[in-house]
Protein backbone atom coordinates (compact mmCIF):
# COMPACT_ATOMS: atom_id res chain seq x y z
CA UNK A 1 0.00 0.00 0.00
CA UNK A 2 2.76 2.36 0.92
CA UNK A 3 4.58 1.48 -2.27
CA UNK A 4 1.48 2.33 -4.27
CA UNK A 5 1.37 5.76 -2.68
CA UNK A 6 5.07 6.27 -3.19
CA UNK A 7 4.74 5.47 -6.89
CA UNK A 8 1.63 7.57 -7.37
CA UNK A 9 1.84 10.59 -9.60
CA UNK A 10 -0.02 12.80 -7.14
CA UNK A 11 2.57 14.68 -5.13
CA UNK A 12 0.43 14.76 -2.03
CA UNK A 13 0.09 10.99 -2.02
CA UNK A 14 3.86 10.80 -2.14
CA UNK A 15 4.12 13.42 0.57
CA UNK A 16 1.73 11.66 2.89
CA UNK A 17 3.42 8.30 2.42
CA UNK A 18 6.82 9.81 3.11
CA UNK A 19 5.58 11.60 6.21
CA UNK A 20 4.06 8.39 7.46
CA UNK A 21 7.25 6.48 6.76
CA UNK A 22 9.18 9.01 8.80
CA UNK A 23 6.98 8.20 11.78
CA UNK A 24 6.70 4.45 11.68
CA UNK A 25 9.42 2.96 9.53
CA UNK A 26 10.97 -0.27 10.78
CA UNK A 27 13.95 -2.31 9.68
CA UNK A 28 11.93 -4.41 7.22
CA UNK A 29 9.92 -1.54 5.83
CA UNK A 30 13.09 0.45 5.33
CA UNK A 31 14.78 -2.41 3.54
CA UNK A 32 11.85 -2.93 1.20
CA UNK A 33 11.08 0.67 0.43
CA UNK A 34 14.47 2.33 0.27
CA UNK A 35 14.62 1.99 -3.50
CA UNK A 36 11.26 3.66 -3.98
CA UNK A 37 12.32 6.52 -1.75
CA UNK A 38 15.58 6.92 -3.65
CA UNK A 39 13.62 7.09 -6.91
CA UNK A 40 11.62 9.93 -5.48
CA UNK A 41 14.85 11.82 -4.94
CA UNK A 42 14.79 12.49 -8.67
CA UNK A 43 11.17 13.59 -8.76
CA UNK A 44 10.43 16.74 -10.69
CA UNK A 45 8.72 18.30 -7.73
CA UNK A 46 10.97 19.86 -5.07
CA UNK A 47 8.27 19.27 -2.46
CA UNK A 48 8.64 15.53 -2.89
CA UNK A 49 12.42 15.61 -3.13
CA UNK A 50 12.62 17.55 0.11
CA UNK A 51 10.53 15.02 2.00
CA UNK A 52 12.33 12.07 0.46
CA UNK A 53 15.67 13.42 1.67
CA UNK A 54 14.44 13.77 5.24
CA UNK A 55 12.91 10.30 5.30
CA UNK A 56 16.26 8.88 4.21
CA UNK A 57 17.66 9.78 7.60
CA UNK A 58 15.07 7.67 9.38
CA UNK A 59 15.70 4.83 6.93
CA UNK A 60 19.44 5.02 7.61
CA UNK A 61 18.72 4.77 11.33
CA UNK A 62 16.63 1.63 10.95
CA UNK A 63 18.51 -0.04 8.13
CA UNK A 64 22.12 1.14 8.26
CA UNK A 65 23.22 -1.02 5.34
CA UNK A 66 21.43 1.35 3.00
CA UNK A 67 23.70 4.26 3.88
CA UNK A 68 26.65 3.33 1.71
CA UNK A 69 24.88 2.85 -1.64
CA UNK A 70 22.56 5.83 -1.26
CA UNK A 71 25.10 8.26 0.12
CA UNK A 72 26.21 9.46 -3.30
CA UNK A 73 22.62 10.36 -4.20
CA UNK A 74 22.31 12.26 -0.95
CA UNK A 75 25.47 14.18 -1.68
CA UNK A 76 24.09 15.11 -5.10
CA UNK A 77 21.13 16.73 -3.41
CA UNK A 78 23.51 19.21 -1.84
CA UNK A 79 23.71 20.76 -5.27
CA UNK A 80 20.03 20.63 -6.00
CA UNK A 81 18.66 23.81 -7.59
CA UNK A 82 15.91 24.13 -5.01
CA UNK A 83 17.17 25.69 -1.76
CA UNK A 84 14.63 23.76 0.31
CA UNK A 85 16.02 20.44 -0.92
CA UNK A 86 19.58 21.62 -0.35
CA UNK A 87 18.63 22.62 3.16
CA UNK A 88 17.08 19.21 3.82
CA UNK A 89 20.20 17.45 2.54
CA UNK A 90 22.40 19.61 4.77
CA UNK A 91 20.13 18.77 7.69
CA UNK A 92 20.44 15.02 7.14
CA UNK A 93 24.20 15.09 6.68
CA UNK A 94 24.58 17.20 9.82
CA UNK A 95 22.61 14.66 11.82
CA UNK A 96 24.70 11.81 10.42
CA UNK A 97 27.90 13.71 11.10
CA UNK A 98 26.97 14.27 14.72
CA UNK A 99 27.17 10.55 15.27
CA UNK A 100 30.35 10.04 13.30
CA UNK A 101 32.12 13.27 12.35
CA UNK A 102 35.25 11.74 10.86
CA UNK A 103 33.44 10.14 7.94
CA UNK A 104 32.13 13.46 6.74
CA UNK A 105 35.32 15.47 6.93
CA UNK A 106 35.76 14.92 3.20
CA UNK A 107 32.61 16.90 2.54
CA UNK A 108 34.07 20.01 4.12
CA UNK A 109 34.94 21.70 0.78
CA UNK A 110 31.37 21.24 -0.49
CA UNK A 111 30.00 22.80 2.65
CA UNK A 112 32.53 25.58 2.44
CA UNK A 113 31.26 26.48 -0.99
CA UNK A 114 27.65 26.34 0.19
CA UNK A 115 28.47 28.56 3.13
CA UNK A 116 29.91 31.22 0.89
CA UNK A 117 27.14 31.14 -1.67
CA UNK A 118 23.97 30.60 0.30
CA UNK A 119 21.79 33.24 1.86
CA UNK A 120 19.36 30.88 3.58
CA UNK A 121 19.92 31.47 7.30
CA UNK A 122 18.73 28.06 8.46
CA UNK A 123 21.12 26.28 6.15
CA UNK A 124 24.00 28.56 7.10
CA UNK A 125 23.36 27.88 10.76
CA UNK A 126 23.42 24.13 10.22
CA UNK A 127 26.59 24.25 8.16
CA UNK A 128 28.35 26.45 10.70
CA UNK A 129 27.30 24.14 13.51
CA UNK A 130 28.60 21.20 11.51
CA UNK A 131 31.94 22.92 11.06
CA UNK A 132 31.98 23.48 14.80
CA UNK A 133 31.95 19.72 15.34
CA UNK A 134 34.46 18.99 12.54
CA UNK A 135 37.00 21.56 13.63
CA UNK A 136 38.48 19.53 16.52
CA UNK A 137 39.42 16.83 14.03
CA UNK A 138 41.26 18.98 11.52
CA UNK A 139 43.23 22.01 12.64
CA UNK A 140 43.74 23.42 9.14
CA UNK A 141 40.00 23.57 8.64
CA UNK A 142 39.70 25.80 11.67
CA UNK A 143 42.22 28.30 10.41
CA UNK A 144 40.56 28.47 7.03
CA UNK A 145 37.22 29.12 8.61
CA UNK A 146 38.26 32.03 10.78
CA UNK A 147 38.15 34.62 8.05
CA UNK A 148 34.74 33.84 6.50
CA UNK A 149 33.23 33.45 9.95
CA UNK A 150 34.61 36.79 11.07
CA UNK A 151 33.13 38.36 7.96
CA UNK A 152 29.77 36.84 8.71
CA UNK A 153 29.92 38.03 12.32
CA UNK A 154 30.54 41.55 11.17
CA UNK A 155 27.98 41.60 8.41
CA UNK A 156 24.96 39.64 9.54
CA UNK A 157 21.96 41.17 11.22
CA UNK A 158 20.40 37.87 12.26
CA UNK A 159 21.07 37.20 15.92
CA UNK A 160 20.79 33.45 15.54
CA UNK A 161 23.44 33.38 12.83
CA UNK A 162 25.70 35.73 14.78
CA UNK A 163 25.51 33.51 17.81
CA UNK A 164 26.30 30.34 15.90
CA UNK A 165 29.28 32.00 14.18
CA UNK A 166 30.65 33.09 17.52
CA UNK A 167 30.19 29.58 18.88
CA UNK A 168 32.10 28.01 16.03
CA UNK A 169 34.87 30.61 16.20
CA UNK A 170 35.23 29.70 19.87
CA UNK A 171 35.43 26.03 18.91
CA UNK A 172 38.14 26.89 16.38
CA UNK A 173 40.06 28.87 18.96
CA UNK A 174 39.84 26.05 21.46
CA UNK A 175 41.13 23.55 18.92
CA UNK A 176 44.14 25.67 18.00
CA UNK A 177 44.75 27.04 21.45
CA UNK A 178 47.91 24.97 21.69
CA UNK A 179 49.55 27.15 19.06
CA UNK A 180 50.68 30.69 19.54
CA UNK A 181 47.68 32.53 20.88
CA UNK A 182 48.95 35.95 19.93
CA UNK A 183 47.84 35.50 16.35
CA UNK A 184 44.26 35.13 17.30
CA UNK A 185 43.74 37.83 19.88
CA UNK A 186 41.82 39.86 17.34
CA UNK A 187 39.27 37.08 16.88
CA UNK A 188 38.99 36.52 20.62
CA UNK A 189 38.48 40.21 21.23
CA UNK A 190 35.81 40.36 18.56
CA UNK A 191 33.94 37.43 20.08
CA UNK A 192 34.16 38.77 23.59
CA UNK A 193 33.03 42.17 22.46
CA UNK A 194 30.00 40.79 20.61
CA UNK A 195 29.12 38.53 23.51
CA UNK A 196 29.33 41.49 25.84
CA UNK A 197 26.73 43.21 23.69
CA UNK A 198 24.52 40.13 23.90
CA UNK A 199 24.81 39.90 27.67
CA UNK A 200 23.91 43.51 28.16
CA UNK A 201 20.85 43.21 25.97
CA UNK A 202 17.55 43.44 27.77
CA UNK A 203 16.26 40.36 25.98
CA UNK A 204 16.73 37.52 28.47
CA UNK A 205 17.27 34.98 25.73
CA UNK A 206 20.23 36.86 24.31
CA UNK A 207 21.63 37.28 27.80
CA UNK A 208 21.42 33.54 28.38
CA UNK A 209 23.11 32.69 25.10
CA UNK A 210 25.81 35.28 25.64
CA UNK A 211 26.65 33.84 29.05
CA UNK A 212 26.60 30.32 27.63
CA UNK A 213 29.13 31.16 24.94
CA UNK A 214 31.31 33.20 27.25
CA UNK A 215 31.51 30.18 29.51
CA UNK A 216 33.12 28.27 26.66
CA UNK A 217 35.74 30.94 26.05
CA UNK A 218 36.59 30.93 29.72
CA UNK A 219 38.08 27.48 29.60
CA UNK A 220 40.92 28.42 27.29
CA UNK A 221 41.19 32.19 27.54
CA UNK A 222 40.20 33.20 31.06
CA UNK A 223 41.87 36.58 30.92
CA UNK A 224 39.79 37.61 27.95
CA UNK A 225 36.55 37.66 29.88
CA UNK A 226 37.83 39.78 32.76
CA UNK A 227 36.56 42.92 31.09
CA UNK A 228 32.97 41.84 31.65
CA UNK A 229 33.34 40.85 35.27
CA UNK A 230 30.88 43.43 36.55
CA UNK A 231 28.08 42.44 34.23
CA UNK A 232 28.47 38.79 35.06
CA UNK A 233 28.38 39.49 38.78
CA UNK A 234 25.21 41.44 38.25
CA UNK A 235 23.74 38.45 36.39
CA UNK A 236 24.17 36.41 39.53
CA UNK A 237 21.34 38.41 41.02
CA UNK A 238 19.07 38.08 38.04
CA UNK A 239 15.63 36.72 38.85
CA UNK A 240 15.87 34.20 36.05
CA UNK A 241 17.26 30.92 37.33
CA UNK A 242 18.70 29.80 33.99
CA UNK A 243 20.72 33.00 33.76
CA UNK A 244 22.01 32.61 37.27
CA UNK A 245 23.13 29.07 36.50
CA UNK A 246 25.09 30.26 33.49
CA UNK A 247 26.62 33.14 35.45
CA UNK A 248 27.78 30.58 38.00
CA UNK A 249 29.73 28.85 35.23
CA UNK A 250 31.64 32.02 34.61
CA UNK A 251 32.54 32.57 38.21
CA UNK A 252 35.82 30.73 37.94
CA UNK A 253 37.26 33.48 35.82
CA UNK A 254 35.81 36.27 37.90
CA UNK A 255 36.91 35.28 41.35
CA UNK A 256 39.92 36.84 43.03
CA UNK A 257 41.27 36.98 46.54
CA UNK A 258 39.62 40.25 47.22
CA UNK A 259 36.12 39.46 46.14
CA UNK A 260 35.78 35.79 47.03
CA UNK A 261 34.26 36.36 50.46
CA UNK A 262 31.72 38.76 49.10
CA UNK A 263 30.79 36.42 46.27
CA UNK A 264 30.43 33.41 48.53
CA UNK A 265 28.27 35.41 50.92
CA UNK A 266 26.01 36.35 48.05
CA UNK A 267 25.84 32.76 46.91
CA UNK A 268 24.93 31.54 50.39
CA UNK A 269 22.07 34.04 50.41
CA UNK A 270 20.90 32.51 47.17
CA UNK A 271 21.13 29.05 48.70
CA UNK A 272 18.76 30.09 51.45
CA UNK A 273 16.35 31.62 49.01
CA UNK A 274 16.59 28.89 46.39
CA UNK A 275 13.45 26.98 45.63
CA UNK A 276 14.64 24.07 43.55
CA UNK A 277 17.01 21.49 44.96
CA UNK A 278 18.77 21.17 41.61
CA UNK A 279 19.76 24.84 41.73
CA UNK A 280 20.72 24.64 45.36
CA UNK A 281 23.01 21.67 44.74
CA UNK A 282 24.62 23.48 41.84
CA UNK A 283 25.26 26.48 44.04
CA UNK A 284 26.80 24.41 46.80
CA UNK A 285 29.07 22.48 44.50
CA UNK A 286 30.13 25.71 42.80
CA UNK A 287 30.98 27.36 46.09
CA UNK A 288 33.15 24.41 47.01
CA UNK A 289 34.77 24.33 43.58
CA UNK A 290 35.66 28.00 43.59
CA UNK A 291 37.04 27.91 47.09
CA UNK A 292 39.13 24.82 46.55
CA UNK A 293 40.34 25.90 43.14
CA UNK A 294 44.03 25.71 42.58
CA UNK A 295 44.84 24.53 46.08
CA UNK A 296 42.77 27.13 47.86
CA UNK A 297 44.53 29.84 45.94
CA UNK A 298 41.96 32.48 46.71
CA UNK A 299 41.32 31.86 50.38
CA UNK A 300 43.05 34.10 52.84
CA UNK A 301 41.03 33.29 55.90
CA UNK A 302 40.57 29.59 56.50
CA UNK A 303 38.51 30.00 59.63
CA UNK A 304 35.95 31.81 57.55
CA UNK A 305 35.96 28.93 55.06
CA UNK A 306 35.38 26.33 57.77
CA UNK A 307 32.42 28.30 59.10
CA UNK A 308 31.01 28.48 55.57
CA UNK A 309 31.32 24.72 55.26
CA UNK A 310 29.56 24.20 58.57
CA UNK A 311 26.74 26.43 57.43
CA UNK A 312 26.42 24.40 54.27
CA UNK A 313 26.00 21.24 56.31
CA UNK A 314 22.91 22.69 57.87
CA UNK A 315 21.31 23.30 54.49
CA UNK A 316 18.42 20.95 53.97
CA UNK A 317 18.19 18.44 51.22
CA UNK A 318 21.73 18.81 50.00
CA UNK A 319 23.43 15.97 48.18
CA UNK A 320 26.97 17.06 48.80
CA UNK A 321 27.67 15.66 52.23
CA UNK A 322 30.72 13.76 51.01
CA UNK A 323 32.22 16.79 49.33
CA UNK A 324 31.73 18.97 52.36
CA UNK A 325 33.22 16.32 54.58
CA UNK A 326 36.24 15.97 52.31
CA UNK A 327 36.78 19.69 52.29
CA UNK A 328 36.62 20.03 56.04
CA UNK A 329 39.06 17.21 56.50
CA UNK A 330 41.39 18.45 53.81
CA UNK A 331 41.60 21.95 55.17
CA UNK A 332 42.00 20.84 58.75
CA UNK A 333 44.78 18.45 57.89
CA UNK A 334 46.75 20.81 55.71
CA UNK A 335 46.33 24.11 57.52
CA UNK A 336 47.79 23.73 60.95
CA UNK A 337 46.72 27.12 62.23
CA UNK A 338 43.06 26.46 61.73
CA UNK A 339 42.92 23.14 63.55
CA UNK A 340 41.97 24.62 66.89
CA UNK A 341 39.05 26.51 65.40
CA UNK A 342 38.05 23.50 63.35
CA UNK A 343 37.93 21.25 66.38
CA UNK A 344 35.70 23.67 68.25
CA UNK A 345 33.31 23.84 65.32
CA UNK A 346 33.28 20.11 64.81
CA UNK A 347 32.59 19.43 68.45
CA UNK A 348 29.57 21.71 68.23
CA UNK A 349 28.33 19.68 65.29
CA UNK A 350 28.82 16.39 67.05
CA UNK A 351 27.05 17.64 70.16
CA UNK A 352 24.07 18.69 68.10
CA UNK A 353 24.11 15.51 66.06
CA UNK A 354 20.63 14.47 67.11
CA UNK A 355 19.20 17.68 65.74
CA UNK A 356 20.99 17.33 62.47
CA UNK A 357 19.97 13.71 62.06
CA UNK A 358 16.27 14.36 62.39
CA UNK A 359 15.70 14.77 58.66
CA UNK A 360 14.71 12.05 56.18
CA UNK A 361 17.01 9.21 55.21
CA UNK A 362 18.62 10.95 52.23
CA UNK A 363 19.55 13.91 54.36
CA UNK A 364 20.75 11.66 57.12
CA UNK A 365 23.20 9.98 54.76
CA UNK A 366 24.74 13.29 53.84
CA UNK A 367 24.90 14.65 57.32
CA UNK A 368 26.36 11.44 58.65
CA UNK A 369 29.27 11.81 56.25
CA UNK A 370 30.06 15.19 57.71
CA UNK A 371 29.60 13.93 61.23
CA UNK A 372 32.04 11.15 60.46
CA UNK A 373 34.64 13.68 59.40
CA UNK A 374 33.82 15.86 62.38
CA UNK A 375 34.30 13.02 64.80
CA UNK A 376 37.59 12.03 63.19
CA UNK A 377 38.90 15.58 63.41
CA UNK A 378 37.92 15.88 67.03
CA UNK A 379 39.66 12.63 67.73
CA UNK A 380 42.84 13.54 65.87
CA UNK A 381 43.40 17.10 66.82
CA UNK A 382 41.70 17.87 70.07
CA UNK A 383 43.89 18.64 72.99
CA UNK B 1 17.08 17.07 15.94
CA UNK B 2 13.76 17.84 17.52
CA UNK B 3 12.82 15.16 19.98
CA UNK B 4 9.27 16.21 20.80
CA UNK B 5 6.74 18.97 20.33
CA UNK B 6 4.24 19.59 23.12
CA UNK B 7 1.40 22.05 23.37
CA UNK B 8 -0.46 22.33 26.62
CA UNK B 9 -2.56 24.91 28.36
CA UNK B 10 -2.11 26.80 31.58
CA UNK B 11 -3.55 23.94 33.60
CA UNK B 12 -1.27 21.33 32.12
CA UNK B 13 -3.84 19.73 29.82
CA UNK B 14 -2.12 18.58 26.63
CA UNK B 15 -3.55 19.94 23.38
CA UNK B 16 -1.03 18.52 20.95
CA UNK B 17 1.67 15.93 21.54
CA UNK B 18 4.12 14.80 18.91
CA UNK B 19 7.08 12.62 19.81
CA UNK B 20 9.76 11.91 17.23
CA UNK B 21 11.30 9.07 19.18
CA UNK B 22 9.45 6.20 20.73
CA UNK B 23 8.07 6.51 24.25
CA UNK B 24 5.37 4.45 25.93
CA UNK B 25 2.06 6.04 26.87
CA UNK B 26 3.06 6.25 30.50
CA UNK B 27 6.40 7.87 29.71
CA UNK B 28 4.68 10.39 27.49
CA UNK B 29 2.26 11.38 30.23
CA UNK B 30 5.11 11.65 32.67
CA UNK B 31 7.03 13.90 30.31
CA UNK B 32 4.06 16.21 29.87
CA UNK B 33 3.50 16.46 33.61
CA UNK B 34 7.13 17.14 34.34
CA UNK B 35 7.48 19.73 31.60
CA UNK B 36 4.37 21.49 32.83
CA UNK B 37 5.73 21.57 36.36
CA UNK B 38 8.98 23.10 35.19
CA UNK B 39 7.30 25.68 33.00
CA UNK B 40 4.48 26.79 35.23
CA UNK B 41 6.98 28.05 37.77
CA UNK B 42 8.54 30.44 35.30
CA UNK B 43 7.80 34.08 35.07
CA UNK B 44 6.84 35.66 31.79
CA UNK B 45 9.89 37.80 31.26
CA UNK B 46 12.58 35.20 31.80
CA UNK B 47 14.45 33.53 28.99
CA UNK B 48 12.76 30.87 26.91
CA UNK B 49 15.34 28.13 27.32
CA UNK B 50 15.28 25.49 30.00
CA UNK B 51 17.54 22.67 30.99
CA UNK B 52 17.33 20.33 33.87
CA UNK B 53 14.43 18.00 33.20
CA UNK B 54 15.19 14.40 34.03
CA UNK B 55 13.21 12.16 31.73
CA UNK B 56 13.24 13.95 28.45
CA UNK B 57 16.12 16.11 29.50
CA UNK B 58 19.65 14.98 29.98
CA UNK B 59 22.87 16.74 29.20
CA UNK B 60 22.22 17.32 25.54
CA UNK B 61 18.61 18.35 25.50
CA UNK B 62 17.00 21.73 26.01
CA UNK B 63 13.40 22.78 26.29
CA UNK B 64 12.65 25.81 24.16
CA UNK B 65 9.24 27.23 24.74
CA UNK B 66 6.94 30.16 24.10
CA UNK B 67 3.95 31.13 26.15
CA UNK B 68 0.97 32.60 24.25
CA UNK B 69 -2.04 33.61 26.35
CA UNK B 70 -3.37 30.25 27.52
CA UNK B 71 -1.03 27.90 25.70
CA UNK B 72 2.55 26.76 26.08
CA UNK B 73 4.34 25.64 22.92
CA UNK B 74 7.34 23.52 23.88
CA UNK B 75 9.98 22.08 21.56
CA UNK B 76 12.41 19.63 23.07
CA UNK B 77 15.62 19.78 21.01
CA UNK B 78 19.19 18.58 21.21
CA UNK B 79 22.32 20.62 20.73
CA UNK B 80 22.29 20.29 16.92
CA UNK B 81 19.48 22.83 16.66
CA UNK B 82 19.96 26.56 16.95
CA UNK B 83 18.04 27.92 19.95
CA UNK B 84 17.07 31.21 18.40
CA UNK B 85 16.17 29.42 15.18
CA UNK B 86 13.75 27.15 17.03
CA UNK B 87 12.18 30.16 18.73
CA UNK B 88 11.55 31.55 15.27
CA UNK B 89 10.13 28.23 14.19
CA UNK B 90 7.62 28.24 17.05
CA UNK B 91 6.62 31.72 15.94
CA UNK B 92 6.13 30.51 12.34
CA UNK B 93 4.04 27.58 13.57
CA UNK B 94 1.77 29.78 15.62
CA UNK B 95 1.41 32.34 12.85
CA UNK B 96 0.52 29.59 10.39
CA UNK B 97 -2.13 28.31 12.78
CA UNK B 98 -3.40 31.85 13.12
CA UNK B 99 -3.75 32.28 9.37
CA UNK B 100 -5.34 28.90 8.91
CA UNK B 101 -7.94 29.31 11.63
CA UNK B 102 -8.33 33.07 11.54
CA UNK B 103 -7.45 34.24 15.04
CA UNK B 104 -6.68 30.86 16.43
CA UNK B 105 -7.69 30.03 19.99
CA UNK B 106 -7.43 26.95 22.18
CA UNK B 107 -10.81 25.60 21.03
CA UNK B 108 -9.55 25.45 17.46
CA UNK B 109 -6.79 23.14 18.58
CA UNK B 110 -9.25 20.96 20.43
CA UNK B 111 -11.80 20.59 17.66
CA UNK B 112 -9.48 20.49 14.66
CA UNK B 113 -6.63 18.35 15.91
CA UNK B 114 -6.08 16.69 12.55
CA UNK B 115 -5.64 20.03 10.79
CA UNK B 116 -3.09 21.09 13.40
CA UNK B 117 -1.23 17.84 12.87
CA UNK B 118 -1.23 18.40 9.10
CA UNK B 119 0.29 21.81 9.53
CA UNK B 120 2.88 20.44 11.92
CA UNK B 121 3.77 17.69 9.43
CA UNK B 122 4.51 20.34 6.82
CA UNK B 123 6.77 22.12 9.27
CA UNK B 124 8.75 19.32 10.90
CA UNK B 125 9.25 15.80 9.62
CA UNK B 126 11.02 12.98 11.41
CA UNK B 127 12.41 15.41 13.96
CA UNK B 128 14.01 17.67 11.35
CA UNK B 129 12.86 20.98 10.04
CA UNK B 130 11.19 20.68 6.64
CA UNK B 131 9.98 24.15 5.78
CA UNK B 132 10.28 27.50 7.49
CA UNK B 133 8.40 29.74 5.12
CA UNK B 134 4.83 30.32 6.26
CA UNK B 135 3.44 31.09 2.82
CA UNK B 136 4.83 27.91 1.35
CA UNK B 137 3.24 25.85 4.13
CA UNK B 138 -0.13 27.55 3.70
CA UNK B 139 0.03 26.98 -0.05
CA UNK B 140 0.57 23.24 0.48
CA UNK B 141 -2.22 23.07 3.06
CA UNK B 142 -4.66 24.81 0.74
CA UNK B 143 -3.84 22.51 -2.16
CA UNK B 144 -4.30 19.46 0.02
CA UNK B 145 -7.58 20.78 1.34
CA UNK B 146 -8.84 21.25 -2.21
CA UNK B 147 -8.06 17.65 -3.02
CA UNK B 148 -9.77 16.53 0.16
CA UNK B 149 -12.87 18.50 -0.67
CA UNK B 150 -13.02 17.15 -4.18
CA UNK B 151 -12.61 13.55 -3.10
CA UNK B 152 -14.86 13.91 -0.12
CA UNK B 153 -17.53 15.50 -2.30
CA UNK B 154 -17.48 12.60 -4.71
CA UNK B 155 -17.84 9.87 -2.15
CA UNK B 156 -20.52 11.72 -0.20
CA UNK B 157 -22.55 12.25 -3.39
CA UNK B 158 -22.32 8.62 -4.44
CA UNK B 159 -23.36 7.49 -0.96
CA UNK B 160 -26.45 9.66 -1.13
CA UNK B 161 -27.49 8.35 -4.54
CA UNK B 162 -26.94 4.76 -3.41
CA UNK B 163 -29.29 5.24 -0.47
CA UNK B 164 -31.91 6.84 -2.68
CA UNK B 165 -31.85 3.89 -5.03
CA UNK B 166 -32.56 1.39 -2.33
CA UNK B 167 -36.24 0.45 -2.42
CA UNK B 168 -36.80 -0.44 1.19
CA UNK B 169 -40.48 -1.60 1.22
CA UNK B 170 -39.79 -4.00 -1.68
CA UNK B 171 -36.82 -5.39 0.14
CA UNK B 172 -38.92 -6.08 3.20
CA UNK B 173 -41.45 -8.02 1.13
CA UNK B 174 -38.76 -10.04 -0.51
CA UNK B 175 -37.20 -10.96 2.78
CA UNK B 176 -37.28 -14.68 3.18
CA UNK B 177 -37.50 -15.75 6.75
CA UNK B 178 -36.00 -19.11 7.71
CA UNK B 179 -38.45 -21.93 8.47
CA UNK B 180 -39.28 -22.49 12.12
CA UNK B 181 -38.46 -25.99 13.30
CA UNK B 182 -41.52 -28.21 13.73
CA UNK B 183 -42.56 -28.69 17.37
CA UNK B 184 -43.54 -32.36 16.86
CA UNK B 185 -39.92 -33.28 16.47
CA UNK B 186 -38.94 -31.98 19.86
CA UNK B 187 -38.64 -34.51 22.59
CA UNK B 188 -40.42 -33.61 25.76
CA UNK B 189 -37.76 -32.66 28.28
CA UNK B 190 -40.01 -33.18 31.32
Interface residues (C-beta under 8 A of the other chain):
Chain A: X10 X12 X15 X18 X19 X22 X23 X47 X50 X51 X54 X55 X57 X58 X84 X88 X91 X92 X94 X95 X98 X121 X122 X125 X126 X129 X159 X160 X163 X164 X204 X205 X207 X208 X209 X239 X240 X241 X242 X243 X245 X275 X278
Chain B: X1 X41 X43 X45 X46 X47 X48 X49 X50 X51 X52 X80 X82 X83 X84 X85 X87 X88 X121 X125 X126 X128 X129 X130 X131 X132 X136 X140 X143 X144 X147
